[in-house]
Amino acid sequence: MTTTSHTSEDLFHALATRARATSDGRLVLAVICGLAATIGIAIWRPFGWMVIGSAGVCAAAFGAWGIADREVAERESSHGSSVVVLRVVRACSVIVGTCAVILAVLVMLGGALGTWIS
């Protein structure tokens, strides 16, 4: 497995390095547990459920990206439709995970501000 070092290490590169170093089983576990937690929290809806649910979505997106990235690396020599689909899955995982983080931050900001701005 090859890892790329970047001079400007940011969150996306750190997560990519971590996903590439994580075993297949843990990536699958992240997807399953993240989705199960999100569904359970969405049904139960406790206080702060959107933040907790967003964390589950982030875990699932991390696992899905890691699995798709590993499969793309294994099939790099072939340029078939499966590689294109895996790249789309990888891109969608980044978008969904990023949106979940943004939602969690906005919900926490909304809760922290409360009625200060009215």
All heavy atoms as an XYZ file, in Angstrom:
849
protein
N       0.851     -1.170      0.000
C       0.000      0.000      0.000
C       0.893      1.228      0.000
O       1.810      1.343      0.787
C      -0.874     -0.052      1.247
C      -1.842      1.045      1.331
S      -2.963      0.985      2.748
C      -2.817     -0.628      3.388
N       0.638      2.139     -0.882
C       1.437      3.346     -0.945
C       0.674      4.499     -0.339
O      -0.538      4.618     -0.483
C       1.785      3.695     -2.407
O       0.577      3.865     -3.132
C       2.627      2.614     -3.032
N       1.393      5.312      0.379
C       0.794      6.511      0.926
C       1.543      7.704      0.365
O       2.735      7.648      0.096
C       0.864      6.537      2.463
O       2.235      6.428      2.854
C       0.064      5.414      3.068
N       0.851      8.765      0.178
C       1.437      9.963     -0.384
C       1.630     10.966      0.731
O       0.733     11.175      1.540
C       0.496     10.570     -1.447
O       0.015      9.526     -2.282
C       1.206     11.599     -2.275
N       2.794     11.567      0.795
C       3.005     12.604      1.798
C       2.820     13.957      1.143
O       3.258     14.188      0.014
C       4.392     12.489      2.421
O       5.370     12.747      1.443
N       2.169     14.830      1.838
C       1.905     16.164      1.328
C       2.601     17.167      2.226
O       2.635     17.004      3.446
C       0.396     16.455      1.301
C      -0.354     15.520      0.407
N      -0.478     15.744     -0.943
C      -1.002     14.368      0.649
C      -1.175     14.760     -1.489
N      -1.504     13.911     -0.534
N       3.113     18.199      1.632
C       3.779     19.208      2.437
C       2.768     20.005      3.256
O       3.070     20.429      4.359
C       4.591     20.160      1.539
O       3.718     20.722      0.556
C       5.724     19.422      0.856
N       1.600     20.194      2.725
C       0.558     20.905      3.471
C      -0.478     19.885      3.940
O      -1.454     19.620      3.263
C      -0.091     21.978      2.603
O      -0.713     21.379      1.495
N      -0.215     19.304      5.081
C      -1.107     18.274      5.621
C      -2.385     18.952      6.128
O      -2.335     19.847      6.962
C      -0.403     17.554      6.764
C      -1.071     16.290      7.213
C      -0.915     15.145      6.221
O      -0.020     15.186      5.380
O      -1.715     14.217      6.314
N      -3.533     18.528      5.622
C      -4.799     19.054      6.089
C      -5.675     17.894      6.540
O      -5.240     16.743      6.546
C      -5.480     19.905      5.019
C      -5.777     19.139      3.735
O      -5.559     17.921      3.705
O      -6.233     19.768      2.774
N      -6.884     18.211      6.926
C      -7.781     17.197      7.468
C      -8.090     16.104      6.445
O      -8.107     14.921      6.785
C      -9.072     17.850      7.963
C     -10.115     16.915      8.572
C      -9.547     16.216      9.801
C     -11.367     17.658      8.903
N      -8.329     16.466      5.205
C      -8.666     15.471      4.187
C      -7.516     14.506      3.949
O      -7.719     13.303      3.825
C      -9.077     16.152      2.882
C     -10.392     16.867      2.968
C     -10.455     18.247      2.908
C     -11.578     16.159      3.128
C     -11.666     18.902      3.003
C     -12.794     16.804      3.206
C     -12.839     18.181      3.150
N      -6.293     15.017      3.904
C      -5.146     14.135      3.711
C      -4.910     13.251      4.930
O      -4.527     12.088      4.792
C      -3.891     14.951      3.383
C      -3.943     15.596      2.043
N      -3.983     16.957      1.885
C      -3.992     15.072      0.797
C      -4.049     17.246      0.605
N      -4.065     16.121     -0.085
N      -5.127     13.805      6.108
C      -4.965     13.004      7.319
C      -5.992     11.877      7.366
O      -5.660     10.734      7.726
C      -5.092     13.893      8.556
N      -7.228     12.168      7.005
C      -8.262     11.133      6.978
C      -7.984     10.095      5.890
O      -8.217      8.900      6.098
C      -9.640     11.760      6.770
C     -10.207     12.505      7.973
C     -11.480     13.243      7.587
C     -10.461     11.573      9.128
N      -7.488     10.538      4.752
C      -7.157      9.599      3.676
C      -6.029      8.660      4.108
O      -6.097      7.449      3.871
C      -6.750     10.363      2.419
N      -5.023      9.199      4.767
C      -3.924      8.370      5.263
C      -4.428      7.376      6.295
O      -4.053      6.199      6.287
C      -2.833      9.265      5.880
O      -2.394     10.198      4.885
C      -1.653      8.448      6.360
N      -5.298      7.835      7.167
C      -5.859      6.951      8.202
C      -6.719      5.854      7.577
O      -6.666      4.698      7.993
C      -6.680      7.779      9.189
C      -7.311      7.001     10.289
C      -6.265      6.487     11.240
N      -6.933      5.757     12.302
C      -6.354      4.850     13.025
N      -5.089      4.573     12.848
N      -7.012      4.222     13.949
N      -7.533      6.202      6.585
C      -8.393      5.202      5.939
C      -7.556      4.171      5.191
O      -7.890      2.979      5.189
C      -9.366      5.881      4.982
N      -6.475      4.610      4.580
C      -5.619      3.675      3.847
C      -4.875      2.735      4.785
O      -4.501      1.631      4.385
C      -4.646      4.442      2.967
C      -5.344      5.111      1.801
C      -4.396      5.911      0.939
N      -5.151      6.522     -0.154
C      -5.049      7.793     -0.493
N      -4.221      8.588      0.147
N      -5.775      8.268     -1.490
N      -4.650      3.173      6.016
C      -3.945      2.326      6.987
C      -4.897      1.422      7.772
O      -4.453      0.508      8.463
C      -3.158      3.205      7.957
N      -6.190      1.656      7.675
C      -7.184      0.887      8.415
C      -7.512     -0.400      7.665
O      -7.569     -0.424      6.445
C      -8.463      1.727      8.606
O      -8.107      2.951      9.255
C      -9.488      1.016      9.447
N      -7.756     -1.461      8.414
C      -8.057     -2.755      7.794
C      -9.435     -2.733      7.130
O     -10.287     -1.898      7.456
C      -8.010     -3.863      8.838
O      -9.085     -3.725      9.745
N      -9.637     -3.681      6.220
C     -10.929     -3.790      5.529
C     -12.068     -4.016      6.516
O     -13.143     -3.433      6.382
C     -10.901     -4.943      4.521
C     -10.013     -4.660      3.335
O      -9.713     -3.481      3.081
O      -9.620     -5.620      2.649
N     -11.841     -4.863      7.492
C     -12.876     -5.167      8.473
C     -13.308     -3.946      9.257
O     -14.497     -3.756      9.525
N     -12.354     -3.115      9.632
C     -12.704     -1.903     10.379
C     -13.442     -0.893      9.512
O     -14.303     -0.167     10.008
C     -11.462     -1.281     10.985
C     -10.973     -2.061     12.174
C      -9.965     -1.296     12.937
N      -9.605     -2.051     14.135
C      -8.919     -1.570     15.120
N      -8.511     -0.324     15.070
N      -8.638     -2.309     16.157
N     -13.089     -0.834      8.230
C     -13.814      0.071      7.337
C     -15.263     -0.379      7.171
O     -16.187      0.445      7.199
C     -13.113      0.153      5.983
C     -11.744      0.837      5.970
C     -11.094      0.698      4.601
C     -11.864      2.298      6.358
N     -15.465     -1.689      7.004
C     -16.827     -2.222      6.907
C     -17.580     -1.978      8.208
O     -18.753     -1.590      8.203
C     -16.799     -3.722      6.542
C     -18.173     -4.339      6.650
C     -16.242     -3.917      5.138
N     -16.894     -2.169      9.325
C     -17.509     -1.922     10.631
C     -17.897     -0.455     10.791
O     -18.958     -0.140     11.357
C     -16.551     -2.355     11.741
C     -17.099     -2.394     13.147
C     -18.186     -3.464     13.265
C     -15.977     -2.670     14.135
N     -17.068      0.441     10.277
C     -17.393      1.870     10.345
C     -18.654      2.182      9.553
O     -19.506      2.951     10.018
C     -16.217      2.701      9.826
N     -18.788      1.574      8.378
C     -19.991      1.805      7.561
C     -21.222      1.260      8.278
O     -22.238      1.958      8.417
C     -19.846      1.168      6.165
C     -21.154      1.255      5.398
C     -18.734      1.837      5.378
N     -21.147      0.029      8.750
C     -22.309     -0.610      9.376
C     -22.703      0.111     10.663
O     -23.885      0.445     10.866
C     -22.030     -2.102      9.635
C     -21.924     -2.850      8.299
C     -23.107     -2.723     10.512
C     -21.422     -4.271      8.424
N     -21.732      0.351     11.531
C     -22.044      1.006     12.806
C     -22.491      2.454     12.599
O     -23.390      2.934     13.299
C     -20.839      0.954     13.734
S     -20.487     -0.694     14.335
N     -21.874      3.152     11.643
C     -22.279      4.528     11.379
C     -23.705      4.621     10.882
O     -24.484      5.459     11.345
N     -24.060      3.742      9.948
C     -25.437      3.754      9.446
C     -26.435      3.302     10.510
O     -27.517      3.888     10.641
C     -25.547      2.874      8.206
C     -24.853      3.393      6.954
C     -24.970      2.392      5.818
C     -25.428      4.739      6.540
N     -26.079      2.271     11.277
C     -26.981      1.791     12.331
C     -27.190      2.864     13.395
O     -28.322      3.080     13.857
C     -26.419      0.515     12.958
N     -26.118      3.534     13.780
C     -26.241      4.599     14.778
C     -27.088      5.751     14.247
O     -27.941      6.287     14.967
C     -24.860      5.103     15.175
N     -26.883      6.111     13.005
C     -27.648      7.205     12.415
C     -29.137      6.871     12.338
O     -29.984      7.697     12.692
C     -27.112      7.541     11.018
O     -25.735      7.894     11.131
C     -27.876      8.680     10.397
N     -29.443      5.672     11.910
C     -30.846      5.264     11.825
C     -31.475      5.193     13.214
O     -32.590      5.672     13.432
C     -30.972      3.916     11.079
C     -30.616      4.108      9.600
C     -32.379      3.337     11.211
C     -30.447      2.821      8.833
N     -30.752      4.610     14.153
C     -31.264      4.514     15.526
C     -31.497      5.879     16.148
O     -32.531      6.119     16.791
N     -30.560      6.785     15.975
C     -30.694      8.133     16.528
C     -31.822      8.890     15.834
O     -32.568      9.637     16.471
C     -29.347      8.889     16.408
C     -28.301      8.272     17.331
C     -29.501     10.362     16.690
C     -28.632      8.325     18.803
N     -31.970      8.701     14.524
C     -33.037      9.391     13.785
C     -34.413      8.917     14.229
O     -35.366      9.692     14.246
C     -32.857      9.183     12.284
N     -34.514      7.643     14.598
C     -35.804      7.124     15.072
C     -36.068      7.579     16.504
O     -37.170      8.005     16.839
C     -35.821      5.584     14.957
C     -35.832      5.179     13.486
C     -37.014      4.981     15.702
C     -35.638      3.693     13.246
N     -35.046      7.506     17.346
C     -35.213      7.827     18.764
C     -35.307      9.337     19.002
O     -36.081      9.794     19.836
C     -34.042      7.223     19.540
C     -34.104      7.404     21.008
C     -35.204      7.465     21.808
C     -32.990      7.554     21.880
N     -34.849      7.631     23.115
C     -33.486      7.683     23.185
C     -31.620      7.574     21.683
C     -32.658      7.850     24.284
C     -30.806      7.719     22.782
C     -31.324      7.857     24.058
N     -34.524     10.121     18.302
C     -34.478     11.580     18.375
C     -34.283     12.138     19.784
O     -35.108     12.920     20.274
C     -35.704     12.197     17.745
C     -35.754     12.020     16.269
C     -36.845     12.827     15.665
N     -36.840     12.611     14.231
C     -37.381     13.432     13.386
N     -37.984     14.506     13.804
N     -37.318     13.178     12.100
N     -33.173     11.793     20.431
C     -32.888     12.418     21.729
C     -32.407     13.851     21.524
O     -32.235     14.320     20.402
C     -31.762     11.546     22.283
C     -31.035     11.088     21.078
C     -32.112     10.885     20.035
N     -32.145     14.532     22.634
C     -31.627     15.895     22.561
C     -30.281     15.872     21.834
O     -29.421     15.061     22.140
C     -31.450     16.483     23.967
C     -30.881     17.864     23.962
C     -31.662     18.948     23.599
C     -29.547     18.079     24.279
C     -31.132     20.224     23.580
C     -29.013     19.346     24.261
C     -29.805     20.424     23.906
N     -30.096     16.735     20.868
C     -28.857     16.795     20.109
C     -28.715     15.680     19.089
O     -27.615     15.326     18.688
N     -29.843     15.146     18.644
C     -29.803     13.985     17.757
C     -29.177     14.291     16.401
O     -28.577     13.415     15.795
C     -31.207     13.406     17.570
C     -32.152     14.259     16.790
C     -32.893     15.295     17.255
C     -32.448     14.139     15.398
N     -33.641     15.831     16.240
C     -33.390     15.138     15.084
C     -32.020     13.290     14.389
C     -33.903     15.320     13.819
C     -32.535     13.468     13.112
C     -33.461     14.476     12.841
N     -29.276     15.514     15.943
C     -28.690     15.834     14.636
C     -27.163     15.805     14.685
O     -26.514     15.386     13.728
C     -29.190     17.183     14.142
C     -30.662     17.146     13.752
S     -31.209     18.697     13.057
C     -30.712     18.448     11.368
N     -26.589     16.225     15.782
C     -25.136     16.196     15.921
C     -24.656     14.752     16.024
O     -23.678     14.355     15.375
C     -24.693     17.019     17.150
C     -23.195     16.887     17.377
C     -25.092     18.471     16.987
N     -25.332     13.954     16.823
C     -24.950     12.541     16.991
C     -25.164     11.782     15.677
O     -24.325     10.969     15.274
C     -25.759     11.898     18.132
C     -25.501     12.646     19.441
C     -25.393     10.431     18.296
C     -26.466     12.288     20.548
N     -26.268     12.058     15.014
C     -26.530     11.419     13.725
C     -25.505     11.812     12.678
O     -25.088     10.986     11.861
N     -25.074     13.059     12.714
C     -24.040     13.510     11.779
C     -22.721     12.786     12.027
O     -21.992     12.481     11.076
C     -23.829     15.022     11.904
O     -24.964     15.713     11.464
N     -22.421     12.502     13.277
C     -21.199     11.741     13.581
C     -21.287     10.335     12.989
O     -20.297      9.804     12.466
C     -20.981     11.683     15.090
N     -22.462      9.723     13.053
C     -22.654      8.414     12.443
C     -22.504      8.451     10.934
O     -21.900      7.562     10.332
N     -23.045      9.492     10.323
C     -22.911      9.646      8.869
C     -21.442      9.845      8.501
O     -20.964      9.294      7.504
C     -23.775     10.826      8.357
C     -23.474     11.148      6.910
C     -25.248     10.514      8.529
N     -20.710     10.616      9.295
C     -19.273     10.822      9.039
C     -18.511      9.504      9.118
O     -17.634      9.234      8.287
C     -18.695     11.816     10.035
S     -19.208     13.503      9.744
N     -18.828      8.679     10.117
C     -18.158      7.381     10.243
C     -18.468      6.488      9.046
O     -17.571      5.827      8.500
C     -18.588      6.695     11.538
N     -19.720      6.480      8.618
C     -20.103      5.669      7.459
C     -19.434      6.181      6.185
O     -18.970      5.388      5.359
C     -21.620      5.666      7.298
N     -19.363      7.485      6.024
C     -18.716      8.053      4.840
C     -17.215      7.746      4.841
O     -16.631      7.461      3.792
C     -18.946      9.565      4.783
N     -16.592      7.793      6.007
C     -15.170      7.448      6.137
C     -14.929      6.006      5.700
O     -14.019      5.731      4.913
C     -14.724      7.654      7.588
C     -13.336      7.170      7.879
C     -12.236      7.931      7.527
C     -13.123      5.963      8.519
C     -10.952      7.491      7.800
C     -11.850      5.510      8.804
C     -10.756      6.280      8.441
N     -15.752      5.099      6.188
C     -15.608      3.699      5.816
C     -15.867      3.457      4.341
O     -15.133      2.724      3.675
N     -16.904      4.090      3.808
C     -17.231      3.916      2.388
C     -16.122      4.477      1.505
O     -15.752      3.869      0.498
C     -18.565      4.591      2.066
N     -15.567      5.624      1.885
C     -14.471      6.188      1.108
C     -13.252      5.275      1.148
O     -12.610      5.042      0.118
C     -14.080      7.569      1.641
C     -13.042      8.224      0.780
C     -13.277      9.053     -0.265
C     -11.620      8.067      0.855
N     -12.084      9.439     -0.837
C     -11.051      8.842     -0.164
C     -10.778      7.355      1.694
C      -9.683      8.923     -0.376
C      -9.406      7.426      1.485
C      -8.873      8.210      0.460
N     -12.950      4.746      2.324
C     -11.797      3.869      2.452
C     -11.933      2.602      1.622
O     -10.983      2.166      0.962
N     -13.110      2.010      1.634
C     -13.351      0.800      0.841
C     -13.239      1.112     -0.648
O     -12.579      0.392     -1.404
C     -14.730      0.196      1.185
C     -14.738     -0.328      2.626
C     -15.094     -0.909      0.200
C     -16.122     -0.657      3.145
N     -13.882      2.197     -1.083
C     -13.838      2.568     -2.503
C     -12.421      2.920     -2.944
O     -11.983      2.532     -4.028
C     -14.784      3.730     -2.777
N     -11.685      3.620     -2.092
C     -10.315      3.993     -2.430
C      -9.428      2.759     -2.571
O      -8.608      2.674     -3.489
C      -9.746      4.927     -1.365
C      -8.369      5.431     -1.729
O      -8.259      6.108     -2.768
O      -7.413      5.146     -0.981
N      -9.601      1.808     -1.685
C      -8.817      0.575     -1.758
C      -9.143     -0.212     -3.031
O      -8.259     -0.751     -3.674
C      -9.090     -0.265     -0.509
C      -8.146     -1.423     -0.372
C      -8.062     -1.901      1.026
N      -7.510     -0.859      1.874
C      -7.684     -0.810      3.177
N      -8.394     -1.719      3.783
N      -7.134      0.153      3.897
N     -10.416     -0.265     -3.382
C     -10.804     -0.977     -4.601
C     -10.287     -0.271     -5.852
O      -9.888     -0.922     -6.815
C     -12.322     -1.136     -4.667
C     -12.875     -2.097     -3.642
C     -12.374     -3.516     -3.849
O     -12.305     -3.963     -5.004
O     -12.041     -4.166     -2.843
N     -10.299      1.050     -5.856
C      -9.761      1.793     -6.999
C      -8.268      1.516     -7.133
O      -7.761      1.319     -8.240
C     -10.027      3.313     -6.853
C      -9.190      4.121     -7.821
C     -11.494      3.612     -7.060
N      -7.554      1.486     -6.021
C      -6.114      1.224     -6.061
C      -5.819     -0.182     -6.594
O      -4.845     -0.379     -7.322
C      -5.509      1.393     -4.673
N      -6.670     -1.151     -6.246
C      -6.464     -2.517     -6.716
C      -6.784     -2.667     -8.195
O      -6.235     -3.521     -8.868
C      -7.318     -3.499     -5.908
C      -6.839     -3.681     -4.485
C      -7.758     -4.577     -3.677
O      -8.749     -5.095     -4.230
O      -7.488     -4.735     -2.473
N      -7.699     -1.853     -8.704
C      -8.121     -1.965    -10.108
C      -7.579     -0.830    -10.953
O      -8.138     -0.497    -11.990
C      -9.649     -1.949    -10.177
C     -10.276     -3.080     -9.413
C     -11.762     -2.919     -9.368
N     -12.315     -3.868     -8.405
C     -13.558     -4.235     -8.385
N     -14.397     -3.751     -9.261
N     -13.980     -5.092     -7.489
N      -6.497     -0.215    -10.526
C      -5.950      0.949    -11.228
C      -5.583      0.649    -12.671
O      -5.711      1.498    -13.546
C      -4.720      1.474    -10.488
C      -4.310      2.862    -10.908
C      -5.322      3.929    -10.534
O      -5.915      3.840     -9.456
O      -5.516      4.842    -11.346
N      -5.139     -0.574    -12.952
C      -4.720     -0.904    -14.318
C      -5.896     -0.989    -15.286
O      -5.760     -0.699    -16.466
C      -3.945     -2.215    -14.324
O      -4.770     -3.264    -13.844
N      -7.053     -1.398    -14.791
C      -8.226     -1.481    -15.668
C      -8.951     -0.133    -15.677
O      -9.013      0.558    -14.676
C      -9.176     -2.582    -15.200
O      -9.750     -2.233    -13.965
N      -9.477      0.217    -16.803
C     -10.198      1.491    -16.926
C     -11.656      1.227    -17.277
O     -12.255      1.934    -18.075
C      -9.542      2.370    -17.994
C      -8.157      2.772    -17.642
N      -7.884      3.667    -16.645
C      -6.954      2.374    -18.134
C      -6.570      3.833    -16.547
N      -5.981      3.049    -17.443
N     -12.228      0.222    -16.661
C     -13.609     -0.139    -16.941
C     -14.591      0.732    -16.198
O     -14.245      1.686    -15.497
N     -15.843      0.369    -16.344
C     -16.904      1.141    -15.695
C     -16.893      0.963    -14.178
O     -17.355      1.843    -13.461
C     -18.260      0.735    -16.268
O     -18.513     -0.635    -15.993
N     -16.352     -0.146    -13.695
C     -16.323     -0.346    -12.246
C     -15.414      0.668    -11.560
O     -15.714      1.135    -10.459
C     -15.872     -1.770    -11.905
O     -14.545     -1.993    -12.333
N     -14.320      1.038    -12.204
C     -13.425      2.047    -11.630
C     -14.115      3.409    -11.601
O     -13.987      4.155    -10.625
C     -12.097      2.106    -12.421
C     -11.219      3.229    -11.926
C     -11.366      0.785    -12.329
N     -14.869      3.713    -12.633
C     -15.597      4.976    -12.679
C     -16.645      5.017    -11.566
O     -16.789      6.026    -10.865
C     -16.252      5.179    -14.066
C     -17.146      6.411    -14.074
C     -15.189      5.279    -15.142
N     -17.363      3.923    -11.390
C     -18.376      3.856    -10.331
C     -17.724      4.005     -8.956
O     -18.235      4.722     -8.090
C     -19.181      2.533    -10.430
C     -20.052      2.335     -9.210
C     -20.014      2.518    -11.692
N     -16.592      3.356     -8.754
C     -15.894      3.457     -7.470
C     -15.396      4.882     -7.219
O     -15.436      5.358     -6.079
C     -14.733      2.470     -7.417
C     -15.131      1.007     -7.280
C     -13.934      0.105     -7.523
C     -15.733      0.738     -5.910
N     -14.956      5.547     -8.255
C     -14.543      6.943     -8.086
C     -15.726      7.843     -7.755
O     -15.599      8.789     -6.977
C     -13.828      7.425     -9.349
C     -12.449      6.829     -9.477
C     -11.694      7.372    -10.649
N     -10.366      6.794    -10.665
C      -9.636      6.649    -11.746
N     -10.111      7.040    -12.920
N      -8.440      6.112    -11.675
N     -16.881      7.558     -8.337
C     -18.094      8.316     -8.002
C     -18.492      8.054     -6.552
O     -18.856      8.989     -5.826
C     -19.243      7.961     -8.977
C     -20.567      8.519     -8.497
C     -18.927      8.465    -10.374
N     -18.407      6.799     -6.115
C     -18.700      6.465     -4.711
C     -17.741      7.202     -3.791
O     -18.141      7.744     -2.751
C     -18.627      4.936     -4.479
C     -18.636      4.596     -3.011
C     -19.759      4.238     -5.208
N     -16.482      7.240     -4.161
C     -15.482      7.934     -3.351
C     -15.804      9.424     -3.265
O     -15.764     10.011     -2.179
C     -14.105      7.703     -3.989
C     -12.955      7.908     -3.087
C     -11.671      7.410     -3.693
N     -11.411      8.029     -4.994
C     -10.316      7.842     -5.682
N      -9.381      7.027     -5.233
N     -10.137      8.440     -6.838
N     -16.160     10.043     -4.391
C     -16.500     11.467     -4.394
C     -17.771     11.741     -3.596
O     -17.835     12.706     -2.828
C     -16.662     11.965     -5.830
N     -18.768     10.883     -3.744
C     -20.018     11.048     -2.989
C     -19.782     10.896     -1.486
O     -20.399     11.605     -0.682
C     -21.070     10.060     -3.460
S     -21.733     10.439     -5.090
N     -18.893      9.997     -1.110
C     -18.569      9.814      0.305
C     -17.943     11.077      0.887
O     -18.259     11.471      2.011
C     -17.618      8.637      0.494
O     -18.221      7.446      0.088
N     -17.067     11.718      0.115
C     -16.458     12.967      0.578
C     -17.520     14.053      0.731
O     -17.554     14.771      1.738
C     -15.357     13.428     -0.401
C     -14.886     14.835     -0.080
C     -14.187     12.467     -0.364
N     -18.405     14.154     -0.237
C     -19.450     15.182     -0.193
C     -20.391     14.944      0.976
O     -20.707     15.872      1.738
C     -20.206     15.230     -1.534
C     -19.284     15.734     -2.636
C     -21.457     16.094     -1.429
C     -19.823     15.566     -4.038
N     -20.838     13.707      1.159
C     -21.773     13.392      2.250
C     -21.104     13.619      3.607
O     -21.698     14.211      4.515
C     -22.289     11.942      2.119
C     -23.001     11.491      3.372
C     -23.205     11.828      0.919
N     -19.864     13.173      3.759
C     -19.158     13.368      5.025
C     -18.934     14.828      5.342
O     -19.113     15.275      6.487
N     -18.556     15.612      4.335
C     -18.342     17.039      4.538
C     -19.643     17.748      4.893
O     -19.669     18.592      5.795
C     -17.719     17.668      3.270
O     -16.506     16.973      2.965
C     -17.429     19.132      3.464
N     -20.724     17.400      4.221
C     -22.030     17.996      4.544
C     -22.468     17.638      5.963
O     -23.057     18.473      6.664
C     -23.079     17.561      3.535
S     -22.869     18.311      1.909
N     -22.179     16.414      6.394
C     -22.534     16.001      7.748
C     -21.756     16.799      8.785
O     -22.309     17.200      9.820
C     -22.287     14.504      7.930
N     -20.482     17.057      8.525
C     -19.689     17.869      9.452
C     -20.220     19.295      9.492
O     -20.365     19.882     10.567
C     -18.196     17.850      9.052
C     -17.407     18.897      9.814
C     -17.599     16.483      9.286
N     -20.510     19.858      8.325
C     -21.037     21.223      8.276
C     -22.367     21.307      9.015
O     -22.616     22.258      9.782
C     -21.169     21.696      6.817
C     -19.779     21.871      6.203
C     -21.984     22.984      6.717
C     -19.787     22.103      4.709
N     -23.248     20.320      8.824
C     -24.529     20.299      9.532
C     -24.317     20.241     11.041
O     -24.964     20.982     11.792
C     -25.373     19.109      9.077
C     -26.683     18.905      9.839
C     -27.653     20.047      9.551
C     -27.305     17.571      9.498
N     -23.410     19.385     11.492
C     -23.152     19.266     12.929
C     -22.641     20.584     13.508
O     -23.081     21.011     14.585
C     -22.156     18.139     13.197
N     -21.740     21.232     12.793
C     -21.199     22.508     13.275
C     -22.292     23.577     13.318
O     -22.406     24.320     14.307
C     -20.017     22.962     12.384
C     -19.624     24.400     12.673
C     -18.826     22.041     12.584
N     -23.120     23.635     12.291
C     -24.197     24.631     12.279
C     -25.222     24.378     13.378
O     -25.721     25.320     14.001
C     -24.871     24.661     10.902
C     -24.044     25.243      9.763
C     -24.790     25.128      8.439
C     -23.656     26.685     10.046
N     -25.541     23.116     13.625
C     -26.493     22.798     14.693
C     -25.902     23.169     16.055
O     -26.591     23.721     16.915
C     -26.896     21.302     14.646
C     -27.646     20.890     15.890
C     -27.750     21.040     13.413
N     -24.612     22.873     16.246
C     -23.976     23.238     17.522
C     -23.904     24.755     17.687
O     -24.129     25.272     18.785
C     -22.578     22.623     17.613
C     -22.593     21.140     17.866
S     -20.989     20.434     18.244
C     -20.155     20.572     16.677
N     -23.612     25.472     16.600
C     -23.607     26.936     16.673
C     -24.998     27.482     16.977
O     -25.151     28.418     17.759
C     -23.087     27.527     15.363
C     -21.584     27.527     15.167
C     -21.235     28.011     13.769
C     -20.893     28.366     16.211
N     -26.005     26.892     16.332
C     -27.377     27.317     16.608
C     -27.770     27.074     18.052
O     -28.424     27.906     18.678
N     -27.355     25.935     18.600
C     -27.645     25.655     20.000
C     -26.874     26.564     20.932
O     -27.378     26.982     21.986
N     -25.637     26.894     20.585
C     -24.825     27.765     21.434
C     -25.336     29.199     21.401
O     -25.341     29.879     22.430
C     -23.370     27.718     20.979
N     -25.765     29.659     20.231
C     -26.274     31.023     20.141
C     -27.645     31.154     20.761
O     -27.977     32.190     21.337
C     -26.305     31.472     18.677
C     -24.960     31.729     18.031
C     -25.133     32.057     16.566
C     -24.234     32.849     18.735
N     -28.454     30.100     20.605
C     -29.792     30.126     21.204
C     -30.591     31.334     20.773
O     -30.788     31.584     19.597
N     -31.024     32.093     21.741
C     -31.844     33.279     21.445
C     -31.047     34.559     21.556
O     -31.628     35.639     21.686
C     -33.030     33.333     22.430
O     -32.528     33.345     23.763
C     -33.954     32.149     22.232
N     -29.727     34.473     21.529
C     -28.923     35.702     21.572
C     -29.241     36.602     20.408
O     -29.277     37.820     20.549
C     -27.447     35.365     21.537
C     -26.899     34.777     22.801
C     -27.569     34.512     23.952
C     -25.557     34.361     23.016
N     -26.733     33.960     24.871
C     -25.489     33.859     24.324
C     -24.426     34.355     22.249
C     -24.316     33.361     24.863
C     -23.257     33.863     22.789
C     -23.213     33.378     24.089
N     -29.415     35.991     19.247
C     -29.722     36.773     18.057
C     -31.211     36.615     17.779
O     -31.693     35.575     17.405
C     -28.909     36.272     16.848
C     -27.418     36.352     17.138
C     -29.274     37.050     15.592
C     -26.555     35.745     16.080
N     -31.939     37.681     18.035
C     -33.381     37.597     17.814
C     -33.934     38.920     17.352
O     -33.318     39.910     17.301
C     -34.109     37.169     19.083
O     -33.818     38.027     20.141
